């Protein structure tokens, strides 16, 4: 895990972001967000996100993520040590 946040915090943050967007969209179209079906749908969304964030990555993806993370760290370290290097988009 590369983030300093726990998976619970990440899932909760993602849930808040998605639910706020969906609630705004529903309210814009005059649909209630406080009735029982809506509450149940949001609870299912929360459960789904929690399950997705707590599921283990396949080994190949975990290795790839670790390798890419180390690459980024080495690039950042190189940039701190060498002020003459400039990165630009091509």
mmCIF file as gemmi writes it, N, C-alpha and C atoms, coordinates in Angstrom:
data_model
loop_
_atom_site.group_PDB
_atom_site.id
_atom_site.type_symbol
_atom_site.label_atom_id
_atom_site.label_alt_id
_atom_site.label_comp_id
_atom_site.label_asym_id
_atom_site.label_entity_id
_atom_site.label_seq_id
_atom_site.pdbx_PDB_ins_code
_atom_site.Cartn_x
_atom_site.Cartn_y
_atom_site.Cartn_z
_atom_site.occupancy
_atom_site.B_iso_or_equiv
_atom_site.pdbx_formal_charge
_atom_site.auth_seq_id
_atom_site.auth_asym_id
_atom_site.pdbx_PDB_model_num
ATOM 1 N N . UNK Axp A 1 ? 0.852 -1.169 0 1 0 ? 1 A 1
ATOM 2 C CA . UNK Axp A 1 ? 0 0 0 1 0 ? 1 A 1
ATOM 3 C C . UNK Axp A 1 ? 0.892 1.224 0 1 0 ? 1 A 1
ATOM 4 N N . UNK Axp A 2 ? 0.636 2.164 -0.897 1 0 ? 2 A 1
ATOM 5 C CA . UNK Axp A 2 ? 1.502 3.321 -1.052 1 0 ? 2 A 1
ATOM 6 C C . UNK Axp A 2 ? 0.917 4.575 -0.418 1 0 ? 2 A 1
ATOM 7 N N . UNK Axp A 3 ? -0.355 4.577 -0.153 1 0 ? 3 A 1
ATOM 8 C CA . UNK Axp A 3 ? -1.004 5.746 0.426 1 0 ? 3 A 1
ATOM 9 C C . UNK Axp A 3 ? -0.867 5.721 1.938 1 0 ? 3 A 1
ATOM 10 N N . UNK Axp A 4 ? -0.83 6.907 2.531 1 0 ? 4 A 1
ATOM 11 C CA . UNK Axp A 4 ? -0.758 6.991 3.989 1 0 ? 4 A 1
ATOM 12 C C . UNK Axp A 4 ? -2.136 6.827 4.613 1 0 ? 4 A 1
ATOM 13 N N . UNK Axp A 5 ? -3.177 6.951 3.801 1 0 ? 5 A 1
ATOM 14 C CA . UNK Axp A 5 ? -4.537 6.785 4.3 1 0 ? 5 A 1
ATOM 15 C C . UNK Axp A 5 ? -4.89 5.303 4.332 1 0 ? 5 A 1
ATOM 16 N N . UNK Axp A 6 ? -5.758 4.949 5.268 1 0 ? 6 A 1
ATOM 17 C CA . UNK Axp A 6 ? -6.23 3.568 5.303 1 0 ? 6 A 1
ATOM 18 C C . UNK Axp A 6 ? -7.224 3.354 4.165 1 0 ? 6 A 1
ATOM 19 N N . UNK Axp A 7 ? -7.457 2.099 3.825 1 0 ? 7 A 1
ATOM 20 C CA . UNK Axp A 7 ? -8.414 1.813 2.757 1 0 ? 7 A 1
ATOM 21 C C . UNK Axp A 7 ? -9.814 2.264 3.149 1 0 ? 7 A 1
ATOM 22 N N . UNK Axp A 8 ? -10.115 2.221 4.454 1 0 ? 8 A 1
ATOM 23 C CA . UNK Axp A 8 ? -11.418 2.703 4.931 1 0 ? 8 A 1
ATOM 24 C C . UNK Axp A 8 ? -11.581 4.186 4.626 1 0 ? 8 A 1
ATOM 25 N N . UNK Axp A 9 ? -10.536 4.975 4.903 1 0 ? 9 A 1
ATOM 26 C CA . UNK Axp A 9 ? -10.597 6.413 4.659 1 0 ? 9 A 1
ATOM 27 C C . UNK Axp A 9 ? -10.729 6.711 3.166 1 0 ? 9 A 1
ATOM 28 N N . UNK Axp A 10 ? -9.994 5.979 2.355 1 0 ? 10 A 1
ATOM 29 C CA . UNK Axp A 10 ? -10.049 6.189 0.905 1 0 ? 10 A 1
ATOM 30 C C . UNK Axp A 10 ? -11.436 5.844 0.378 1 0 ? 10 A 1
ATOM 31 N N . UNK Axp A 11 ? -11.99 4.707 0.82 1 0 ? 11 A 1
ATOM 32 C CA . UNK Axp A 11 ? -13.323 4.295 0.373 1 0 ? 11 A 1
ATOM 33 C C . UNK Axp A 11 ? -14.374 5.299 0.824 1 0 ? 11 A 1
ATOM 34 N N . UNK Axp A 12 ? -14.249 5.798 2.049 1 0 ? 12 A 1
ATOM 35 C CA . UNK Axp A 12 ? -15.213 6.772 2.569 1 0 ? 12 A 1
ATOM 36 C C . UNK Axp A 12 ? -15.134 8.085 1.792 1 0 ? 12 A 1
ATOM 37 N N . UNK Axp A 13 ? -13.935 8.528 1.483 1 0 ? 13 A 1
ATOM 38 C CA . UNK Axp A 13 ? -13.751 9.757 0.7 1 0 ? 13 A 1
ATOM 39 C C . UNK Axp A 13 ? -14.352 9.597 -0.698 1 0 ? 13 A 1
ATOM 40 N N . UNK Axp A 14 ? -14.106 8.453 -1.313 1 0 ? 14 A 1
ATOM 41 C CA . UNK Axp A 14 ? -14.653 8.178 -2.639 1 0 ? 14 A 1
ATOM 42 C C . UNK Axp A 14 ? -16.177 8.127 -2.592 1 0 ? 14 A 1
ATOM 43 N N . UNK Axp A 15 ? -16.722 7.494 -1.552 1 0 ? 15 A 1
ATOM 44 C CA . UNK Axp A 15 ? -18.176 7.412 -1.396 1 0 ? 15 A 1
ATOM 45 C C . UNK Axp A 15 ? -18.784 8.804 -1.267 1 0 ? 15 A 1
ATOM 46 N N . UNK Axp A 16 ? -18.19 9.645 -0.445 1 0 ? 16 A 1
ATOM 47 C CA . UNK Axp A 16 ? -18.711 11.007 -0.257 1 0 ? 16 A 1
ATOM 48 C C . UNK Axp A 16 ? -18.699 11.777 -1.567 1 0 ? 16 A 1
ATOM 49 N N . UNK Axp A 17 ? -17.632 11.629 -2.336 1 0 ? 17 A 1
ATOM 50 C CA . UNK Axp A 17 ? -17.516 12.318 -3.612 1 0 ? 17 A 1
ATOM 51 C C . UNK Axp A 17 ? -18.592 11.851 -4.593 1 0 ? 17 A 1
ATOM 52 N N . UNK Axp A 18 ? -18.731 10.547 -4.737 1 0 ? 18 A 1
ATOM 53 C CA . UNK Axp A 18 ? -19.715 9.997 -5.677 1 0 ? 18 A 1
ATOM 54 C C . UNK Axp A 18 ? -21.134 10.306 -5.225 1 0 ? 18 A 1
ATOM 55 N N . UNK Axp A 19 ? -21.418 10.107 -3.937 1 0 ? 19 A 1
ATOM 56 C CA . UNK Axp A 19 ? -22.788 10.323 -3.455 1 0 ? 19 A 1
ATOM 57 C C . UNK Axp A 19 ? -23.188 11.787 -3.56 1 0 ? 19 A 1
ATOM 58 N N . UNK Axp A 20 ? -22.257 12.711 -3.322 1 0 ? 20 A 1
ATOM 59 C CA . UNK Axp A 20 ? -22.577 14.134 -3.461 1 0 ? 20 A 1
ATOM 60 C C . UNK Axp A 20 ? -22.938 14.464 -4.906 1 0 ? 20 A 1
ATOM 61 N N . UNK Axp A 21 ? -22.19 13.914 -5.845 1 0 ? 21 A 1
ATOM 62 C CA . UNK Axp A 21 ? -22.469 14.146 -7.264 1 0 ? 21 A 1
ATOM 63 C C . UNK Axp A 21 ? -23.824 13.567 -7.659 1 0 ? 21 A 1
ATOM 64 N N . UNK Axp A 22 ? -24.103 12.347 -7.22 1 0 ? 22 A 1
ATOM 65 C CA . UNK Axp A 22 ? -25.371 11.693 -7.56 1 0 ? 22 A 1
ATOM 66 C C . UNK Axp A 22 ? -26.544 12.427 -6.918 1 0 ? 22 A 1
ATOM 67 N N . UNK Axp A 23 ? -26.396 12.823 -5.655 1 0 ? 23 A 1
ATOM 68 C CA . UNK Axp A 23 ? -27.472 13.542 -4.97 1 0 ? 23 A 1
ATOM 69 C C . UNK Axp A 23 ? -27.782 14.862 -5.659 1 0 ? 23 A 1
ATOM 70 N N . UNK Axp A 24 ? -26.747 15.577 -6.066 1 0 ? 24 A 1
ATOM 71 C CA . UNK Axp A 24 ? -26.952 16.836 -6.782 1 0 ? 24 A 1
ATOM 72 C C . UNK Axp A 24 ? -27.702 16.6 -8.083 1 0 ? 24 A 1
ATOM 73 N N . UNK Axp A 25 ? -27.31 15.577 -8.811 1 0 ? 25 A 1
ATOM 74 C CA . UNK Axp A 25 ? -27.971 15.252 -10.079 1 0 ? 25 A 1
ATOM 75 C C . UNK Axp A 25 ? -29.43 14.866 -9.854 1 0 ? 25 A 1
ATOM 76 N N . UNK Axp A 26 ? -29.686 14.043 -8.842 1 0 ? 26 A 1
ATOM 77 C CA . UNK Axp A 26 ? -31.063 13.633 -8.553 1 0 ? 26 A 1
ATOM 78 C C . UNK Axp A 26 ? -31.925 14.824 -8.143 1 0 ? 26 A 1
ATOM 79 N N . UNK Axp A 27 ? -31.38 15.691 -7.297 1 0 ? 27 A 1
ATOM 80 C CA . UNK Axp A 27 ? -32.133 16.861 -6.852 1 0 ? 27 A 1
ATOM 81 C C . UNK Axp A 27 ? -32.401 17.821 -8.001 1 0 ? 27 A 1
ATOM 82 N N . UNK Axp A 28 ? -31.451 17.939 -8.931 1 0 ? 28 A 1
ATOM 83 C CA . UNK Axp A 28 ? -31.656 18.797 -10.101 1 0 ? 28 A 1
ATOM 84 C C . UNK Axp A 28 ? -32.817 18.314 -10.957 1 0 ? 28 A 1
ATOM 85 N N . UNK Axp A 29 ? -33.086 17.014 -10.916 1 0 ? 29 A 1
ATOM 86 C CA . UNK Axp A 29 ? -34.173 16.445 -11.706 1 0 ? 29 A 1
ATOM 87 C C . UNK Axp A 29 ? -35.421 16.174 -10.869 1 0 ? 29 A 1
ATOM 88 N N . UNK Axp A 30 ? -35.455 16.706 -9.659 1 0 ? 30 A 1
ATOM 89 C CA . UNK Axp A 30 ? -36.644 16.604 -8.821 1 0 ? 30 A 1
ATOM 90 C C . UNK Axp A 30 ? -36.888 15.238 -8.215 1 0 ? 30 A 1
ATOM 91 N N . UNK Axp A 31 ? -35.85 14.45 -8.05 1 0 ? 31 A 1
ATOM 92 C CA . UNK Axp A 31 ? -35.988 13.116 -7.471 1 0 ? 31 A 1
ATOM 93 C C . UNK Axp A 31 ? -35.517 13.165 -6.02 1 0 ? 31 A 1
ATOM 94 N N . UNK Axp A 32 ? -36.293 12.568 -5.138 1 0 ? 32 A 1
ATOM 95 C CA . UNK Axp A 32 ? -35.973 12.583 -3.716 1 0 ? 32 A 1
ATOM 96 C C . UNK Axp A 32 ? -34.738 11.739 -3.413 1 0 ? 32 A 1
ATOM 97 N N . UNK Axp A 33 ? -33.927 12.247 -2.491 1 0 ? 33 A 1
ATOM 98 C CA . UNK Axp A 33 ? -32.737 11.503 -2.075 1 0 ? 33 A 1
ATOM 99 C C . UNK Axp A 33 ? -32.845 11.019 -0.631 1 0 ? 33 A 1
ATOM 100 N N . UNK Axp A 34 ? -34.009 11.255 -0.008 1 0 ? 34 A 1
ATOM 101 C CA . UNK Axp A 34 ? -34.167 10.877 1.401 1 0 ? 34 A 1
ATOM 102 C C . UNK Axp A 34 ? -35.197 9.772 1.609 1 0 ? 34 A 1
ATOM 103 N N . UNK Axp A 35 ? -35.852 9.32 0.541 1 0 ? 35 A 1
ATOM 104 C CA . UNK Axp A 35 ? -36.829 8.239 0.712 1 0 ? 35 A 1
ATOM 105 C C . UNK Axp A 35 ? -36.099 6.895 0.864 1 0 ? 35 A 1
ATOM 106 N N . UNK Axp A 36 ? -36.843 5.878 1.201 1 0 ? 36 A 1
ATOM 107 C CA . UNK Axp A 36 ? -36.252 4.573 1.525 1 0 ? 36 A 1
ATOM 108 C C . UNK Axp A 36 ? -35.461 3.953 0.363 1 0 ? 36 A 1
ATOM 109 N N . UNK Axp A 37 ? -35.967 3.944 -0.873 1 0 ? 37 A 1
ATOM 110 C CA . UNK Axp A 37 ? -35.169 3.359 -1.965 1 0 ? 37 A 1
ATOM 111 C C . UNK Axp A 37 ? -33.839 4.093 -2.186 1 0 ? 37 A 1
ATOM 112 N N . UNK Axp A 38 ? -33.863 5.414 -2.047 1 0 ? 38 A 1
ATOM 113 C CA . UNK Axp A 38 ? -32.624 6.179 -2.23 1 0 ? 38 A 1
ATOM 114 C C . UNK Axp A 38 ? -31.629 5.853 -1.119 1 0 ? 38 A 1
ATOM 115 N N . UNK Axp A 39 ? -32.116 5.795 0.114 1 0 ? 39 A 1
ATOM 116 C CA . UNK Axp A 39 ? -31.229 5.454 1.233 1 0 ? 39 A 1
ATOM 117 C C . UNK Axp A 39 ? -30.618 4.071 1.044 1 0 ? 39 A 1
ATOM 118 N N . UNK Axp A 40 ? -31.438 3.138 0.58 1 0 ? 40 A 1
ATOM 119 C CA . UNK Axp A 40 ? -30.948 1.78 0.35 1 0 ? 40 A 1
ATOM 120 C C . UNK Axp A 40 ? -29.903 1.766 -0.77 1 0 ? 40 A 1
ATOM 121 N N . UNK Axp A 41 ? -30.151 2.535 -1.828 1 0 ? 41 A 1
ATOM 122 C CA . UNK Axp A 41 ? -29.201 2.584 -2.941 1 0 ? 41 A 1
ATOM 123 C C . UNK Axp A 41 ? -27.859 3.171 -2.496 1 0 ? 41 A 1
ATOM 124 N N . UNK Axp A 42 ? -27.906 4.226 -1.691 1 0 ? 42 A 1
ATOM 125 C CA . UNK Axp A 42 ? -26.658 4.824 -1.216 1 0 ? 42 A 1
ATOM 126 C C . UNK Axp A 42 ? -25.919 3.888 -0.257 1 0 ? 42 A 1
ATOM 127 N N . UNK Axp A 43 ? -26.665 3.139 0.539 1 0 ? 43 A 1
ATOM 128 C CA . UNK Axp A 43 ? -26.025 2.166 1.43 1 0 ? 43 A 1
ATOM 129 C C . UNK Axp A 43 ? -25.358 1.056 0.618 1 0 ? 43 A 1
ATOM 130 N N . UNK Axp A 44 ? -26.014 0.619 -0.457 1 0 ? 44 A 1
ATOM 131 C CA . UNK Axp A 44 ? -25.423 -0.405 -1.325 1 0 ? 44 A 1
ATOM 132 C C . UNK Axp A 44 ? -24.174 0.125 -2.026 1 0 ? 44 A 1
ATOM 133 N N . UNK Axp A 45 ? -24.207 1.398 -2.417 1 0 ? 45 A 1
ATOM 134 C CA . UNK Axp A 45 ? -23.033 2.021 -3.03 1 0 ? 45 A 1
ATOM 135 C C . UNK Axp A 45 ? -21.864 2.027 -2.047 1 0 ? 45 A 1
ATOM 136 N N . UNK Axp A 46 ? -22.154 2.379 -0.809 1 0 ? 46 A 1
ATOM 137 C CA . UNK Axp A 46 ? -21.11 2.406 0.221 1 0 ? 46 A 1
ATOM 138 C C . UNK Axp A 46 ? -20.521 1.007 0.432 1 0 ? 46 A 1
ATOM 139 N N . UNK Axp A 47 ? -21.383 0.007 0.489 1 0 ? 47 A 1
ATOM 140 C CA . UNK Axp A 47 ? -20.93 -1.374 0.67 1 0 ? 47 A 1
ATOM 141 C C . UNK Axp A 47 ? -20.093 -1.831 -0.523 1 0 ? 47 A 1
ATOM 142 N N . UNK Axp A 48 ? -20.544 -1.509 -1.725 1 0 ? 48 A 1
ATOM 143 C CA . UNK Axp A 48 ? -19.816 -1.883 -2.935 1 0 ? 48 A 1
ATOM 144 C C . UNK Axp A 48 ? -18.422 -1.267 -2.956 1 0 ? 48 A 1
ATOM 145 N N . UNK Axp A 49 ? -18.326 0.026 -2.642 1 0 ? 49 A 1
ATOM 146 C CA . UNK Axp A 49 ? -17.018 0.677 -2.625 1 0 ? 49 A 1
ATOM 147 C C . UNK Axp A 49 ? -16.106 0.067 -1.563 1 0 ? 49 A 1
ATOM 148 N N . UNK Axp A 50 ? -16.67 -0.208 -0.405 1 0 ? 50 A 1
ATOM 149 C CA . UNK Axp A 50 ? -15.866 -0.83 0.657 1 0 ? 50 A 1
ATOM 150 C C . UNK Axp A 50 ? -15.334 -2.19 0.193 1 0 ? 50 A 1
ATOM 151 N N . UNK Axp A 51 ? -16.188 -2.982 -0.444 1 0 ? 51 A 1
ATOM 152 C CA . UNK Axp A 51 ? -15.762 -4.304 -0.931 1 0 ? 51 A 1
ATOM 153 C C . UNK Axp A 51 ? -14.682 -4.187 -2.002 1 0 ? 51 A 1
ATOM 154 N N . UNK Axp A 52 ? -14.834 -3.213 -2.899 1 0 ? 52 A 1
ATOM 155 C CA . UNK Axp A 52 ? -13.844 -3.038 -3.96 1 0 ? 52 A 1
ATOM 156 C C . UNK Axp A 52 ? -12.495 -2.601 -3.402 1 0 ? 52 A 1
ATOM 157 N N . UNK Axp A 53 ? -12.511 -1.711 -2.425 1 0 ? 53 A 1
ATOM 158 C CA . UNK Axp A 53 ? -11.251 -1.226 -1.864 1 0 ? 53 A 1
ATOM 159 C C . UNK Axp A 53 ? -10.593 -2.228 -0.928 1 0 ? 53 A 1
ATOM 160 N N . UNK Axp A 54 ? -11.351 -3.16 -0.39 1 0 ? 54 A 1
ATOM 161 C CA . UNK Axp A 54 ? -10.753 -4.129 0.525 1 0 ? 54 A 1
ATOM 162 C C . UNK Axp A 54 ? -10.321 -5.412 -0.187 1 0 ? 54 A 1
ATOM 163 N N . UNK Axp A 55 ? -10.677 -5.555 -1.456 1 0 ? 55 A 1
ATOM 164 C CA . UNK Axp A 55 ? -10.281 -6.738 -2.223 1 0 ? 55 A 1
ATOM 165 C C . UNK Axp A 55 ? -8.797 -6.636 -2.595 1 0 ? 55 A 1
ATOM 166 N N . UNK Axp A 56 ? -8.095 -7.733 -2.47 1 0 ? 56 A 1
ATOM 167 C CA . UNK Axp A 56 ? -6.668 -7.747 -2.8 1 0 ? 56 A 1
ATOM 168 C C . UNK Axp A 56 ? -6.461 -7.662 -4.311 1 0 ? 56 A 1
ATOM 169 N N . UNK Axp A 57 ? -5.383 -6.974 -4.691 1 0 ? 57 A 1
ATOM 170 C CA . UNK Axp A 57 ? -5.013 -6.894 -6.095 1 0 ? 57 A 1
ATOM 171 C C . UNK Axp A 57 ? -4.396 -8.213 -6.538 1 0 ? 57 A 1
ATOM 172 N N . UNK Axp A 58 ? -4.562 -8.563 -7.805 1 0 ? 58 A 1
ATOM 173 C CA . UNK Axp A 58 ? -3.834 -9.725 -8.314 1 0 ? 58 A 1
ATOM 174 C C . UNK Axp A 58 ? -2.32 -9.481 -8.198 1 0 ? 58 A 1
ATOM 175 N N . UNK Axp A 59 ? -1.579 -10.551 -8.055 1 0 ? 59 A 1
ATOM 176 C CA . UNK Axp A 59 ? -0.135 -10.446 -7.831 1 0 ? 59 A 1
ATOM 177 C C . UNK Axp A 59 ? 0.566 -9.653 -8.92 1 0 ? 59 A 1
ATOM 178 N N . UNK Axp A 60 ? 0.197 -9.858 -10.164 1 0 ? 60 A 1
ATOM 179 C CA . UNK Axp A 60 ? 0.864 -9.162 -11.268 1 0 ? 60 A 1
ATOM 180 C C . UNK Axp A 60 ? 0.628 -7.652 -11.187 1 0 ? 60 A 1
ATOM 181 N N . UNK Axp A 61 ? -0.592 -7.249 -10.835 1 0 ? 61 A 1
ATOM 182 C CA . UNK Axp A 61 ? -0.873 -5.817 -10.712 1 0 ? 61 A 1
ATOM 183 C C . UNK Axp A 61 ? -0.159 -5.21 -9.514 1 0 ? 61 A 1
ATOM 184 N N . UNK Axp A 62 ? -0.088 -5.954 -8.42 1 0 ? 62 A 1
ATOM 185 C CA . UNK Axp A 62 ? 0.611 -5.453 -7.236 1 0 ? 62 A 1
ATOM 186 C C . UNK Axp A 62 ? 2.096 -5.253 -7.53 1 0 ? 62 A 1
ATOM 187 N N . UNK Axp A 63 ? 2.705 -6.201 -8.24 1 0 ? 63 A 1
ATOM 188 C CA . UNK Axp A 63 ? 4.116 -6.068 -8.602 1 0 ? 63 A 1
ATOM 189 C C . UNK Axp A 63 ? 4.335 -4.89 -9.543 1 0 ? 63 A 1
ATOM 190 N N . UNK Axp A 64 ? 3.441 -4.723 -10.5 1 0 ? 64 A 1
ATOM 191 C CA . UNK Axp A 64 ? 3.557 -3.602 -11.431 1 0 ? 64 A 1
ATOM 192 C C . UNK Axp A 64 ? 3.429 -2.277 -10.698 1 0 ? 64 A 1
ATOM 193 N N . UNK Axp A 65 ? 2.469 -2.182 -9.777 1 0 ? 65 A 1
ATOM 194 C CA . UNK Axp A 65 ? 2.275 -0.952 -9.011 1 0 ? 65 A 1
ATOM 195 C C . UNK Axp A 65 ? 3.507 -0.639 -8.171 1 0 ? 65 A 1
ATOM 196 N N . UNK Axp A 66 ? 4.077 -1.659 -7.557 1 0 ? 66 A 1
ATOM 197 C CA . UNK Axp A 66 ? 5.276 -1.452 -6.733 1 0 ? 66 A 1
ATOM 198 C C . UNK Axp A 66 ? 6.445 -0.982 -7.592 1 0 ? 66 A 1
ATOM 199 N N . UNK Axp A 67 ? 6.609 -1.59 -8.766 1 0 ? 67 A 1
ATOM 200 C CA . UNK Axp A 67 ? 7.697 -1.216 -9.669 1 0 ? 67 A 1
ATOM 201 C C . UNK Axp A 67 ? 7.535 0.229 -10.152 1 0 ? 67 A 1
ATOM 202 N N . UNK Axp A 68 ? 6.307 0.613 -10.523 1 0 ? 68 A 1
ATOM 203 C CA . UNK Axp A 68 ? 6.062 1.98 -10.974 1 0 ? 68 A 1
ATOM 204 C C . UNK Axp A 68 ? 6.257 2.984 -9.841 1 0 ? 68 A 1
ATOM 205 N N . UNK Axp A 69 ? 5.86 2.613 -8.643 1 0 ? 69 A 1
ATOM 206 C CA . UNK Axp A 69 ? 6.045 3.482 -7.484 1 0 ? 69 A 1
ATOM 207 C C . UNK Axp A 69 ? 7.529 3.734 -7.23 1 0 ? 69 A 1
ATOM 208 N N . UNK Axp A 70 ? 8.335 2.678 -7.316 1 0 ? 70 A 1
ATOM 209 C CA . UNK Axp A 70 ? 9.777 2.825 -7.12 1 0 ? 70 A 1
ATOM 210 C C . UNK Axp A 70 ? 10.4 3.675 -8.226 1 0 ? 70 A 1
ATOM 211 N N . UNK Axp A 71 ? 9.906 3.541 -9.448 1 0 ? 71 A 1
ATOM 212 C CA . UNK Axp A 71 ? 10.402 4.354 -10.555 1 0 ? 71 A 1
ATOM 213 C C . UNK Axp A 71 ? 10.123 5.828 -10.3 1 0 ? 71 A 1
ATOM 214 N N . UNK Axp A 72 ? 8.912 6.132 -9.873 1 0 ? 72 A 1
ATOM 215 C CA . UNK Axp A 72 ? 8.542 7.517 -9.574 1 0 ? 72 A 1
ATOM 216 C C . UNK Axp A 72 ? 9.409 8.066 -8.449 1 0 ? 72 A 1
ATOM 217 N N . UNK Axp A 73 ? 9.623 7.265 -7.417 1 0 ? 73 A 1
ATOM 218 C CA . UNK Axp A 73 ? 10.465 7.712 -6.301 1 0 ? 73 A 1
ATOM 219 C C . UNK Axp A 73 ? 11.891 8.002 -6.759 1 0 ? 73 A 1
ATOM 220 N N . UNK Axp A 74 ? 12.439 7.167 -7.614 1 0 ? 74 A 1
ATOM 221 C CA . UNK Axp A 74 ? 13.811 7.391 -8.073 1 0 ? 74 A 1
ATOM 222 C C . UNK Axp A 74 ? 13.892 8.645 -8.944 1 0 ? 74 A 1
ATOM 223 N N . UNK Axp A 75 ? 12.874 8.9 -9.751 1 0 ? 75 A 1
ATOM 224 C CA . UNK Axp A 75 ? 12.844 10.118 -10.563 1 0 ? 75 A 1
ATOM 225 C C . UNK Axp A 75 ? 12.753 11.345 -9.662 1 0 ? 75 A 1
ATOM 226 N N . UNK Axp A 76 ? 11.9 11.29 -8.641 1 0 ? 76 A 1
ATOM 227 C CA . UNK Axp A 76 ? 11.776 12.417 -7.717 1 0 ? 76 A 1
ATOM 228 C C . UNK Axp A 76 ? 13.094 12.674 -6.992 1 0 ? 76 A 1
ATOM 229 N N . UNK Axp A 77 ? 13.755 11.62 -6.581 1 0 ? 77 A 1
ATOM 230 C CA . UNK Axp A 77 ? 15.033 11.761 -5.888 1 0 ? 77 A 1
ATOM 231 C C . UNK Axp A 77 ? 16.078 12.371 -6.82 1 0 ? 77 A 1
ATOM 232 N N . UNK Axp A 78 ? 16.111 11.928 -8.058 1 0 ? 78 A 1
ATOM 233 C CA . UNK Axp A 78 ? 17.047 12.466 -9.037 1 0 ? 78 A 1
ATOM 234 C C . UNK Axp A 78 ? 16.793 13.951 -9.268 1 0 ? 78 A 1
ATOM 235 N N . UNK Axp A 79 ? 15.524 14.341 -9.357 1 0 ? 79 A 1
ATOM 236 C CA . UNK Axp A 79 ? 15.19 15.745 -9.584 1 0 ? 79 A 1
ATOM 237 C C . UNK Axp A 79 ? 15.595 16.626 -8.403 1 0 ? 79 A 1
ATOM 238 N N . UNK Axp A 80 ? 15.506 16.089 -7.198 1 0 ? 80 A 1
ATOM 239 C CA . UNK Axp A 80 ? 15.927 16.852 -6.018 1 0 ? 80 A 1
ATOM 240 C C . UNK Axp A 80 ? 17.441 17.031 -5.989 1 0 ? 80 A 1
ATOM 241 N N . UNK Axp A 81 ? 18.161 16.041 -6.464 1 0 ? 81 A 1
ATOM 242 C CA . UNK Axp A 81 ? 19.622 16.086 -6.431 1 0 ? 81 A 1
ATOM 243 C C . UNK Axp A 81 ? 20.209 16.886 -7.588 1 0 ? 81 A 1
ATOM 244 N N . UNK Axp A 82 ? 19.498 16.97 -8.695 1 0 ? 82 A 1
ATOM 245 C CA . UNK Axp A 82 ? 20.019 17.622 -9.9 1 0 ? 82 A 1
ATOM 246 C C . UNK Axp A 82 ? 19.124 18.781 -10.311 1 0 ? 82 A 1
ATOM 247 N N . UNK Axp A 83 ? 19.447 20.001 -9.879 1 0 ? 83 A 1
ATOM 248 C CA . UNK Axp A 83 ? 18.612 21.151 -10.239 1 0 ? 83 A 1
ATOM 249 C C . UNK Axp A 83 ? 18.72 21.546 -11.711 1 0 ? 83 A 1
ATOM 250 N N . UNK Axp A 84 ? 19.689 20.981 -12.435 1 0 ? 84 A 1
ATOM 251 C CA . UNK Axp A 84 ? 19.86 21.329 -13.843 1 0 ? 84 A 1
ATOM 252 C C . UNK Axp A 84 ? 18.926 20.551 -14.766 1 0 ? 84 A 1
ATOM 253 N N . UNK Axp A 85 ? 18.18 19.602 -14.231 1 0 ? 85 A 1
ATOM 254 C CA . UNK Axp A 85 ? 17.269 18.799 -15.046 1 0 ? 85 A 1
ATOM 255 C C . UNK Axp A 85 ? 15.894 19.457 -15.068 1 0 ? 85 A 1
ATOM 256 N N . UNK Axp A 86 ? 15.332 19.559 -16.262 1 0 ? 86 A 1
ATOM 257 C CA . UNK Axp A 86 ? 14.006 20.139 -16.432 1 0 ? 86 A 1
ATOM 258 C C . UNK Axp A 86 ? 13.117 19.1 -17.104 1 0 ? 86 A 1
ATOM 259 N N . UNK Axp A 87 ? 11.917 18.945 -16.582 1 0 ? 87 A 1
ATOM 260 C CA . UNK Axp A 87 ? 10.96 18.019 -17.185 1 0 ? 87 A 1
ATOM 261 C C . UNK Axp A 87 ? 9.914 18.838 -17.92 1 0 ? 87 A 1
ATOM 262 N N . UNK Axp A 88 ? 9.61 18.423 -19.139 1 0 ? 88 A 1
ATOM 263 C CA . UNK Axp A 88 ? 8.565 19.099 -19.904 1 0 ? 88 A 1
ATOM 264 C C . UNK Axp A 88 ? 7.789 18.083 -20.705 1 0 ? 88 A 1
ATOM 265 N N . UNK Axp A 89 ? 6.59 18.476 -21.059 1 0 ? 89 A 1
ATOM 266 C CA . UNK Axp A 89 ? 5.763 17.613 -21.905 1 0 ? 89 A 1
ATOM 267 C C . UNK Axp A 89 ? 6.192 17.741 -23.345 1 0 ? 89 A 1
ATOM 268 N N . UNK Axp A 90 ? 6.176 16.62 -24.058 1 0 ? 90 A 1
ATOM 269 C CA . UNK Axp A 90 ? 6.524 16.679 -25.475 1 0 ? 90 A 1
ATOM 270 C C . UNK Axp A 90 ? 5.353 16.252 -26.312 1 0 ? 90 A 1
